[in-house]
Every structure is written in structure tokens, then in C-alpha cells.
Amino acid sequence: MDIRIQVIGLGYIGLPTAICLAEKNNNVYGCDIDLEKLKNIKTFNVDKNEPNLQEKLKSVYESSLHISSKIIDSDVYIICVPTPFLDDKTPDISFIINVVNEISPRLKKGDLVVLESTAPIGTTDRIRDIIKKNRADLNLSTNYDHINSDISIAYCPERVLPGNIFQELCQNDRVIGGVTRKCSQAASKIYKLFVKGNISFTDSNTAEFVKLAENTYRDINIAIANEFSMMADEGGLDIQEIISITNKHPRVDILKPGVGVGGHCLAVDPYFLAHSFPKQSGLTLESRRVNLKKENFSYRKIIDFIRTNKISTLCLFGISYKPDSNDLRESPSYRILIQLLKSGVKVNVCEPNVSSLSVESKMCNLISIEDAIDKSDGFIFLVPHKEFHSIKRESLRNPFLDFCNLFEQS
């Protein structure tokens, strides 16, 4: 296939997607307005925790993948821009709208517009409506079963786990939700270039719901584990033993509790779903409250630990939102660090996946595992990074709290 494909937004999904497409198509163009990000991409200074990212980027850069801060005329536009939420937890889709307004004058009959960004239900329809308003000369259908749209518009969310993105981009099943059935089919021709998993076709609203439901389901399952852990703590019981025995039931699979829920999906997507269905989202929002409550519970446990053991220098092991990642987005462990610093606690941070901390405090130092053990008089294990599995319980001469079940795993 030799068409011009533009990927707009070169974050943790956009860049790997552009690379996958560039391995199969000669004219792929990546665009991002973040000049520092573009500089890093062009010098191959990309996430070293993502296997094969640097190598794959080098293999396609400037041969089939071209990087720029400008959108160019293309045949396919894939939108991968951020969709954060505002302070009141409502979704911010302004980045999507800005992109749609920019590409509207460039669109021609036969073009394809795909949204990959997580978005509230109805966003893909809104893209159609914006284009329809901007381009009265284009015929755009509002009925899924109609076939007479001049351009195709679809929603195709990712289902990937950071740290294994290329494997999951290519092997996982995908859902494509078109504004019309023909739009779904048009988008599938692009994704079948690199997706080996099955592709389900549906309408755009259903696909948007599917994406939000997947991550909300996971957030709810983590919430019950976190709630059980707080109950067990109140009763002086061992939550790990409780879960281990309970999971011997053939139809029970309780997840392991942590200090909360973080990341760019699980901690965000439930709010998008609740925004679309505010009267029907009681359990969804309660699960969010439980997982945030666990974060505050963990912070208070640490404060009590400091006071009880008269800790002067505390060490946090892991502040990313998940194991073996450098991603701090919505990380409860990182937020706990900030709370501790605001409380005046001197904190050493052992986080092997980051090279620096954007924390302006003389009370905080980023140190190695060896220095962490030698130069701290209390230890808090928050994230079970692979580097921590070599730490032996008996090597810890000072008191510790293990929130991530590290020593049960090692």
C-alpha cells in the first residue's frame, strides 16, 4: 500500500503506531506540536523501557517515517492526541477539536479520519459534525447503515500494556467503530497492515463505550481488592493470606491490592464513562472513590510508621504507576511522595526507571538501591520493579512496609 498516512500526536501510542505503519507503508508522517518531543524522536532519545522502540524507530526514520511539527495533506489522518480530564473530572477533548479544525480544510473525497485517543461517548460523531460544519461541500452520513459519505470517520482505540507495546499493537484484537459501516471497513484496511488479531466492527458510539468499559471494569476489580485490604488491616488480618485462600475458589480471582490506581487509562477512563452516564454510574464512581481512599489510607499508614519508628530519613522504593515503567502519570506512589514532602518528611527515592525527579525540594534525593538501604532508616515498598526482587528481607536492618507484595513474590 502506498498512500500518505498522517499520525497526529507522537506519544506512547502515536509513535509506535506510526512505526508499525511505516514498516508496511512508504509514506507515513508523524506530527506533534511538542518541539522537545520531536527533538528526542529525531535523536532516538525515546523510552528505553519500551522494548525495540529505539531500534524500530531507527529502521524507518526518514525512509518511510517522516517527523514534523506540521500537519500535511494526507489520505489518512490518525488522531492520537491527549485527552486529559479537568479539575472537575470532566473530559477535555480540546486537543481533538483543534486537530479536526486544522485538518478540515485539507480533506478530500475518499479520505479517512481515525480517532485513537480515549474519549467520551459521542466524540467521533462530534468529529463528523465539526467537519460537516467546516466543509459544507462534503456529504457526511449520520446513519451507520448508509454508504454515501464522501470521507470515512472511525474510532479505533488501542489495547496495549506499556512495556510490551509492539507485541500488543500487532497481536491484540481491535475494535473499529465507524460513523458508517463503510467507514469501519475503510479503517480496517489500514489497521490490517499490521494488526494480526481479530478486528470487530461496530458503530463509533459502541466502540467508544467498549474502550471505557474495559478500563472501568479493571478499576472496579482493583477497588474490591483495595477495599478488602483496608478491611483486613482494620481487623488485624493478613490480606495476602486471605486472597490466596479465597482465590482457590474456582470462580473467584481477586487481584492484588496496591496503594491505589494510576496511569493514563484506569484512573481516567471511568470519569469519561460517568460523564456520559452520570445517573447510571454509581458503582463506577464509588470504585474511583475507593481507589483514591486506598491512596490516602496508604499515606496515613506511612505517617504512622514514621512516627512509631522515629524515622528521620525514609526511602520510597518505586514511584511510577506500574512495575518496570518510568510513567508517573496519575501515579498514586508519586502523589504519596509529594504529600510526604509537603509534610516535611526527608525522602530518598529509589526509582531505577527514571534518571531525574522534577521535584523542587532539598528534602528529596534520587538514589541507588545500595545507597537506599545504607542511607535510610525506614523503607516503603510501593512498586515491585524487577530490580527490587533481588532485595532480601533479611538485608533490611531497619523497619519497612511492603505495600506491593514484593517479598511474597521474591
N, C-alpha and C positions, 0 to 999 in steps of 0.2 A: 504494500500500500504506500502510495507516495502523495499524501495530502499534507497540508500545513496544519499542524496541531499546536495550539497555544495553551500552556498550563499557567494559570494566573494565581500566584501565591506559592512560594517555594519553601514552605515549612516542612514539618516532619512527614506530611503526606504528599504535598505537592511535588517536592524534589524527587523522591523515589518513584512517584507515578510518572513524572516526566522522563526519568531514566528508563523505566520499563518500556515506555512508548518509543523512546529514541533507539532502543535495541531492536525495534521492529519496523520503525518508520524513519525515513531520512530527514524529515523536516519537522522537528519539534522545537518549540520556542518556549522558554521559561521566563516568566516575568514576575518581578517583585519590586515594591517601592522602597524596601529597606536596603539602602546602599551598602551598609556594613555586611548584611547577609550576602548580598551579591558579591562583594569583595571576597568573603570567605569561600563562597562556592567556586569562584574563579581561581582561587589559590588552593582549592581542595581541602580547605580547613573546615571539615564537616564533622558531624557527630561520630567520634571514634567508638562509641558504644554500640553503633549500628553496624553489624557485620556486613562487609562488602560494599558499604556505601561509597567510600572513597575510591575503591578500585573500579566499581561500576561507573562512577561519575567520570573518572579519568578516561575510561574506554569510549565514552560517547561525546565528551565535551568538545565542542567546536567541530565535530564531524557530523553528527546528526542532532546534537542538542546545543542550542544557542541561547545564551542568557542575556537578559536586558532588563532595564527598568521601565521600558515602554511596551505597551500593548501594540501589536501589529495586526494587519489584516490577515485573517486566517480562515480556514474552513471549519475548524472545530475549536471551541473555546471551553476549557475545563476550569471551573472556578473552585479554588482551594484556599480561600482567604479565611482569616479568623472570624469566629462568631462568639465573642465573649458575652457574659451577662453583665448587666448594670448593677449598681449598688442595691437596687430593689429586687434583684434576681430576675428581672425581665431580660429577654434576649436582645442583643444588639446586632442587627443584621445590616448596619450601615455600610460595612465594607462590601457586602454582596451588592447592595443597591448601587454603590458608587461604580463598581465594576460593570454592572449591567448598563448603567447610563453611558459608560465610556465605550462599551462595545456596540451599543445600539446603532450608531451611525455607520458602522463598518459591516453590518450584517447584510448578506445577500441570500437569495433563494437557494435552498439546499444546505445551508449551514446548520451546524449542530452546536447547541449550548448545553453544557452539563454542569450541574452543581454537585460538588462533593462535600462541601462544608456541612457540618451538622447544623440543622436549622429547625425552627418551629414549623409545625404543620401548616401548609398553605404557602410556604416561601417560594416553591417552584412555580406555583400558579401566579404568585406576585411578580416573579421574573417575567412570565409571559405578559402580564398586564402592563408592566413598565415598558417592555419592548413594543407592545401594541400601541401604547400611548405615544412613544417616541417615533414609531415607524408606521404611520397610517397606511403606507403603501404595501405593507406585508399582511398577508392573510394568516391569522393565527387562530386555530380552533380552540374552543373551550369544552369540547366533548371528547372523552377518551376514545370513543369508537369512530370518530371522524378521521379522515385520512387526507384532508385537503389543507394542511398547514404548510406555509412556504418555508419555514425553518423548523427544526426539531429541538425540543427543550425537554430535558430529563434530569432526574435526580439519581445519583449513584453513590451512596455512602460507602466508606471503607469499613473493613472489619479486621483491623490489624492490631498486633501487640508490639509496641516499641521494643526493639532489641531483636526482632525477627521479622522486620517489615517486608523484605523482598520475598521471603518464603510465603508469607501470608497474603501479600498482594497477588501473587501468582496462583496460589493453591486454594485459597478460601473461596467458598461460594459467594456470589454477589447478588444484590437485588438492584434492579433498574426500574425506576418509576417514571414513565413518560407522561407528558401532558396529553399525548395520544398514544395509542398502541403502536403506531408507526414511529413515533419518537423513541419508544423503548427499543424497537428493532434497530433504528439508526444508531443509537448509543451502543447497543450490544456489539455492533461491527467493530467499534473502536476498542472496547474492552476485551473482546475475544482475541485481540492481537497478543495479549499477554496473560489473560486470566484463564487458567486451566480448570478452575472449579465450575460448578453449575451456576447459571445465571437465571434468576427468577424474574419474570416480567410482571409488572403491575402498574397501577396509576401512581402519580407522584405523591399524592397525599398518603397513600398506604405505605409507600417506601419511606417517607419521612417518619411516619409512626413507627415502622419496623426498627429504624435506626435508634430512635429514642427509647422504644420498648426494650431493646436488647440491653442497653446500659442501665436503664431503670431497674430491670429485673435483677441485674447483678448488684446494684446498690442496695436493693431491698434484702437480698440474701446475705450481704455483708452486715446489714443492720441487725438482723436477728442474732448473728454470731456476736456482734459487739454488745448487744443488749444482754445476751446470756453471760458474757464475760463480766459485765458490771454487776449482774445479779450474783454470780459466783463469788466475786470479790466481797460483796456485802455479806454473804453467808460464810466467808472464810473457806471456800471450796476451790479445788484445782480445776480451772476451766478446761485445761488441756486433757485431763483425765476424763472429764465429763463428755467432751466432744468425741474423744477416741472411743469410748464405750457406746455412746449414743449412735455413732456412725456405723456400728456393727449391725444396726437395724437395716434390713435390705432395701428399704425405701427412704432412708434418711442420709443426707450428705451435708452436714453443717460445715461451713467454711471456717477457716482460722481467723480469729479476731485480730485486729491491729489497733493502731492509735486513731483510726478514723478512716476516711476515704479521700483519695486525692486524684490528681490527673485532670486532663483536659476533657474527659468524657464522663466518667462515672459521677464526678462531683458537680457536673454542669448539666448534663442532658435531662435529668429528672425535672429540673426547673423549666426547661423548654416544654416538656410534656405537660407539666402543671399549668404553664402559661396558656396552652391551647385548650385545656380542660380543667379550669380552676375548681369547678363544683364536684368533679369526679376524682380528684387527685389526693384524697385524704391519706391513703397508705403511702403514696409516693412521697408526699411532703413530710409525713411522720418519719419515714425511713431516713430522709435527709436530716431531720432534727436529731434522730438517734445517733447517726454517724458523727454529727457535729458535737453532740453531747459526749461521745466517747473521746473525742479530741480534748475537750475541756476536762473530762474525768482524768485523762492521762496526764495532762499538765498539773492538775492538783495532786495526783499521786507523786509526781516528781518533786513538787514543792515540799510535800510531807516527807519524802525521802531525804531531801537536802537538810531539812530541819532536824529530823530524827538522828541522822548520822553526822550532823555538823560538817557538811560538805563545803569546802571553800572553792574548789575547782572541779566542775562537773564536766564529763565528756559525753557528748551525744554521738552514738555510732549510727550514721545514716540519716540524711535529711531529705533525700529525694522521695518522690511519691510511691515508688515501687522498687523492688530489688534490681540491682545491676543496671541502674539508669542514672543519668545526670539531670533528669527532668524534675524541676522544682515546682511546676505549675500546680496550684491548688494542693500542694503537699501539706498534710497535717503535721508532719515532722518538722518541716521548715517553719510553719506557723508557731509550733511549740518553741522552737529556738528563739524566734522573735519575742514571744511572750516572756521567756526566761530572761532575755537581755533587758527587756523593759522593767523586769522585776529586780534588776541589779545583780543577777547571777553571773559569775565568771564561767564562761563556757568554752571548752575545747571541742572542736568539731572534727570527727574522723569521717570523711566522705571521699572515698577513693575515686569517685566518678566525676568530681569537679576539681578544677585547678585553682579556683579563687572563689571568694564569697563576696557578694555585693551587699555586705552588712557593714555599715559605718559605726563600728564600736570597738573600743580598746579592750572590751571585756570578752572578745571573741577571737579565737585563733583556729585556723585550719591546720591539722597536724596528722602525722602518720599513725598507723596502728601501734607501732612500738612506742612512740612518744606519748600516744594517748594513754596507754597502760601505765607508763612510767611517771607521767606528769599530771595525772588526775587522781583525785581521791574518791571519786564516785563515778559509776558508769551507767549509762542508759542506752539500751539497745533498741533502736526504733525500726530499722530496716535491715533485713537479713541479706546483705550483699554477700556475694560468693567469697570475697576477701576475708570476711569475718568468720567463715566456717572453720578456719584453722585456729581460732582462738579457743583455748581450753579453759573450761570453768575454773580449774584449779590454779591457773596462772593469774587469776584476778585476785590480788591481795586485798583489794578494797571492795566495799559493798556495791551491788549492782541491781538494776531492774531490767528484766527481759520482756519487752512488750511484743516482740516479733517471733517468739518461739525459737530463737536461734539455737539454743543449747539442746532443744529437743530434736533439732534437725541434724546437728553435728555428731 
